């Protein structure tokens, strides 16, 4: 950033109208969303999800290795199942819960699975961006 500001600054060389772009972002996931991922026979709660990857809550930092490739990962989004996906471990950090947050990047996903995931993400984005009126009376 070239200025002292919390506002987004143009990215040099970008060909967008105002110099700002965001190709993808992670959608937060709640327990109510019932989204889980299965890596090697173990199921994990999804913390956030995007078209390019997933973050999961894990109790041990030794569960995965940096750069590890997970073959045949499976993503369950309620009744929707996305199978035959390959994922790569890209980061590990401590989550607010005290557990570890592992980030995985999708490295192989069929066109059909990508389409299904995009449809799910569209619904999750609408839900995440919905702002309730604090002054509205609720039943």
C-alpha positions as YAML, in Angstrom:
chain: A
units: angstrom
residues:
- id: 1
  name: UNK
  ca: [0.00, 0.00, 0.00]
- id: 2
  name: UNK
  ca: [1.35, 3.34, -0.95]
- id: 3
  name: UNK
  ca: [-0.85, 5.38, 1.38]
- id: 4
  name: UNK
  ca: [-1.65, 5.17, 5.09]
- id: 5
  name: UNK
  ca: [-5.23, 4.03, 4.79]
- id: 6
  name: UNK
  ca: [-7.49, 1.11, 5.54]
- id: 7
  name: UNK
  ca: [-9.13, 1.60, 2.13]
- id: 8
  name: UNK
  ca: [-8.24, -0.75, -0.69]
- id: 9
  name: UNK
  ca: [-5.49, 0.60, -2.87]
- id: 10
  name: UNK
  ca: [-5.18, -0.05, -6.63]
- id: 11
  name: UNK
  ca: [-3.04, -3.01, -7.57]
- id: 12
  name: UNK
  ca: [-0.32, -1.88, -10.00]
- id: 13
  name: UNK
  ca: [-0.80, -3.33, -13.48]
- id: 14
  name: UNK
  ca: [-4.37, -4.53, -12.94]
- id: 15
  name: UNK
  ca: [-6.68, -3.99, -15.90]
- id: 16
  name: UNK
  ca: [-9.84, -3.43, -13.89]
- id: 17
  name: UNK
  ca: [-11.89, -0.26, -14.03]
- id: 18
  name: UNK
  ca: [-10.67, 1.16, -10.73]
- id: 19
  name: UNK
  ca: [-7.64, -1.08, -10.14]
- id: 20
  name: UNK
  ca: [-9.36, -3.30, -7.56]
- id: 21
  name: UNK
  ca: [-10.23, -6.93, -7.98]
- id: 22
  name: UNK
  ca: [-11.17, -9.96, -5.94]
- id: 23
  name: UNK
  ca: [-11.39, -13.22, -7.85]
- id: 24
  name: UNK
  ca: [-12.53, -15.40, -4.97]
- id: 25
  name: UNK
  ca: [-13.14, -15.24, -1.27]
- id: 26
  name: UNK
  ca: [-13.80, -17.69, 1.53]
- id: 27
  name: UNK
  ca: [-17.35, -18.02, 2.74]
- id: 28
  name: UNK
  ca: [-17.71, -18.58, 6.49]
- id: 29
  name: UNK
  ca: [-19.48, -21.79, 7.45]
- id: 30
  name: UNK
  ca: [-21.57, -22.37, 10.57]
- id: 31
  name: UNK
  ca: [-22.61, -25.61, 12.27]
- id: 32
  name: UNK
  ca: [-26.12, -25.02, 10.93]
- id: 33
  name: UNK
  ca: [-24.75, -25.17, 7.36]
- id: 34
  name: UNK
  ca: [-23.71, -28.81, 8.03]
- id: 35
  name: UNK
  ca: [-20.62, -28.81, 5.80]
- id: 36
  name: UNK
  ca: [-17.93, -31.41, 6.40]
- id: 37
  name: UNK
  ca: [-14.94, -32.71, 4.47]
- id: 38
  name: UNK
  ca: [-13.49, -36.21, 4.57]
- id: 39
  name: UNK
  ca: [-9.73, -36.67, 4.20]
- id: 40
  name: UNK
  ca: [-8.41, -40.24, 4.36]
- id: 41
  name: UNK
  ca: [-11.44, -41.62, 6.18]
- id: 42
  name: UNK
  ca: [-11.57, -38.88, 8.84]
- id: 43
  name: UNK
  ca: [-14.29, -36.24, 8.76]
- id: 44
  name: UNK
  ca: [-13.63, -32.60, 9.70]
- id: 45
  name: UNK
  ca: [-15.82, -29.55, 10.31]
- id: 46
  name: UNK
  ca: [-15.45, -26.91, 7.61]
- id: 47
  name: UNK
  ca: [-14.71, -23.40, 8.92]
- id: 48
  name: UNK
  ca: [-14.76, -21.65, 5.55]
- id: 49
  name: UNK
  ca: [-15.09, -22.65, 1.94]
- id: 50
  name: UNK
  ca: [-14.22, -21.21, -1.45]
- id: 51
  name: UNK
  ca: [-14.02, -22.28, -5.08]
- id: 52
  name: UNK
  ca: [-10.28, -22.76, -4.60]
- id: 53
  name: UNK
  ca: [-10.14, -24.48, -1.22]
- id: 54
  name: UNK
  ca: [-11.40, -25.23, 2.25]
- id: 55
  name: UNK
  ca: [-10.32, -24.62, 5.85]
- id: 56
  name: UNK
  ca: [-11.02, -27.18, 8.54]
- id: 57
  name: UNK
  ca: [-10.84, -27.33, 12.32]
- id: 58
  name: UNK
  ca: [-8.36, -29.99, 13.54]
- id: 59
  name: UNK
  ca: [-7.33, -30.88, 17.09]
- id: 60
  name: UNK
  ca: [-3.66, -31.70, 16.36]
- id: 61
  name: UNK
  ca: [-1.07, -29.83, 14.31]
- id: 62
  name: UNK
  ca: [0.48, -33.21, 13.48]
- id: 63
  name: UNK
  ca: [-2.58, -34.44, 11.59]
- id: 64
  name: UNK
  ca: [-1.30, -33.21, 8.21]
- id: 65
  name: UNK
  ca: [2.05, -32.20, 6.72]
- id: 66
  name: UNK
  ca: [2.73, -28.98, 4.78]
- id: 67
  name: UNK
  ca: [2.37, -29.66, 1.07]
- id: 68
  name: UNK
  ca: [0.72, -33.04, 1.65]
- id: 69
  name: UNK
  ca: [-1.60, -34.13, -1.17]
- id: 70
  name: UNK
  ca: [-4.89, -35.75, -0.15]
- id: 71
  name: UNK
  ca: [-6.35, -37.98, -2.85]
- id: 72
  name: UNK
  ca: [-10.06, -38.75, -2.99]
- id: 73
  name: UNK
  ca: [-11.19, -36.00, -0.64]
- id: 74
  name: UNK
  ca: [-14.95, -35.80, -0.19]
- id: 75
  name: UNK
  ca: [-16.98, -32.70, 0.60]
- id: 76
  name: UNK
  ca: [-20.45, -33.08, 2.14]
- id: 77
  name: UNK
  ca: [-22.72, -30.05, 2.05]
- id: 78
  name: UNK
  ca: [-25.97, -31.17, 3.65]
- id: 79
  name: UNK
  ca: [-27.35, -33.73, 1.18]
- id: 80
  name: UNK
  ca: [-24.91, -32.71, -1.59]
- id: 81
  name: UNK
  ca: [-21.77, -34.85, -1.98]
- id: 82
  name: UNK
  ca: [-18.72, -33.80, -3.97]
- id: 83
  name: UNK
  ca: [-16.33, -36.74, -4.37]
- id: 84
  name: UNK
  ca: [-13.11, -37.62, -6.15]
- id: 85
  name: UNK
  ca: [-11.41, -34.33, -5.29]
- id: 86
  name: UNK
  ca: [-7.68, -33.87, -4.69]
- id: 87
  name: UNK
  ca: [-6.53, -31.32, -2.09]
- id: 88
  name: UNK
  ca: [-3.15, -29.94, -0.99]
- id: 89
  name: UNK
  ca: [-2.30, -28.75, 2.53]
- id: 90
  name: UNK
  ca: [-1.25, -25.11, 2.18]
- id: 91
  name: UNK
  ca: [-1.28, -23.71, 5.73]
- id: 92
  name: UNK
  ca: [-1.83, -24.35, 9.41]
- id: 93
  name: UNK
  ca: [-2.64, -21.75, 12.06]
- id: 94
  name: UNK
  ca: [-4.23, -21.61, 15.49]
- id: 95
  name: UNK
  ca: [-8.00, -21.06, 15.39]
- id: 96
  name: UNK
  ca: [-9.90, -18.91, 17.90]
- id: 97
  name: UNK
  ca: [-11.22, -22.15, 19.45]
- id: 98
  name: UNK
  ca: [-7.68, -23.22, 20.39]
- id: 99
  name: UNK
  ca: [-7.72, -25.96, 17.77]
- id: 100
  name: UNK
  ca: [-5.75, -25.77, 14.56]
- id: 101
  name: UNK
  ca: [-7.03, -24.39, 11.28]
- id: 102
  name: UNK
  ca: [-5.69, -26.25, 8.27]
- id: 103
  name: UNK
  ca: [-6.14, -24.74, 4.83]
- id: 104
  name: UNK
  ca: [-6.41, -26.96, 1.78]
- id: 105
  name: UNK
  ca: [-6.30, -25.94, -1.87]
- id: 106
  name: UNK
  ca: [-8.30, -27.90, -4.44]
- id: 107
  name: UNK
  ca: [-5.76, -29.19, -6.96]
- id: 108
  name: UNK
  ca: [-8.04, -31.48, -8.96]
- id: 109
  name: UNK
  ca: [-11.80, -31.16, -9.31]
- id: 110
  name: UNK
  ca: [-14.06, -32.18, -12.19]
- id: 111
  name: UNK
  ca: [-16.04, -29.54, -14.09]
- id: 112
  name: UNK
  ca: [-19.27, -31.01, -12.70]
- id: 113
  name: UNK
  ca: [-17.98, -30.78, -9.12]
- id: 114
  name: UNK
  ca: [-16.81, -27.19, -9.71]
- id: 115
  name: UNK
  ca: [-20.28, -26.26, -10.93]
- id: 116
  name: UNK
  ca: [-21.95, -27.90, -7.93]
- id: 117
  name: UNK
  ca: [-19.55, -26.14, -5.55]
- id: 118
  name: UNK
  ca: [-20.17, -22.76, -7.21]
- id: 119
  name: UNK
  ca: [-23.93, -23.21, -6.77]
- id: 120
  name: UNK
  ca: [-23.46, -24.00, -3.08]
- id: 121
  name: UNK
  ca: [-21.10, -21.04, -2.65]
- id: 122
  name: UNK
  ca: [-23.63, -18.70, -4.27]
- id: 123
  name: UNK
  ca: [-26.21, -19.73, -1.66]
- id: 124
  name: UNK
  ca: [-23.71, -19.41, 1.20]
- id: 125
  name: UNK
  ca: [-22.58, -15.96, -0.02]
- id: 126
  name: UNK
  ca: [-26.17, -14.69, -0.05]
- id: 127
  name: UNK
  ca: [-26.64, -16.00, 3.48]
- id: 128
  name: UNK
  ca: [-23.34, -14.52, 4.71]
- id: 129
  name: UNK
  ca: [-24.02, -11.10, 3.22]
- id: 130
  name: UNK
  ca: [-27.61, -10.87, 4.41]
- id: 131
  name: UNK
  ca: [-27.93, -8.10, 6.98]
- id: 132
  name: UNK
  ca: [-30.87, -8.16, 9.35]
- id: 133
  name: UNK
  ca: [-32.49, -4.93, 10.43]
- id: 134
  name: UNK
  ca: [-31.82, -4.64, 14.15]
- id: 135
  name: UNK
  ca: [-34.97, -2.59, 14.62]
- id: 136
  name: UNK
  ca: [-37.27, -5.01, 12.84]
- id: 137
  name: UNK
  ca: [-39.74, -6.85, 15.08]
- id: 138
  name: UNK
  ca: [-39.25, -10.58, 14.99]
- id: 139
  name: UNK
  ca: [-41.92, -13.13, 15.97]
...
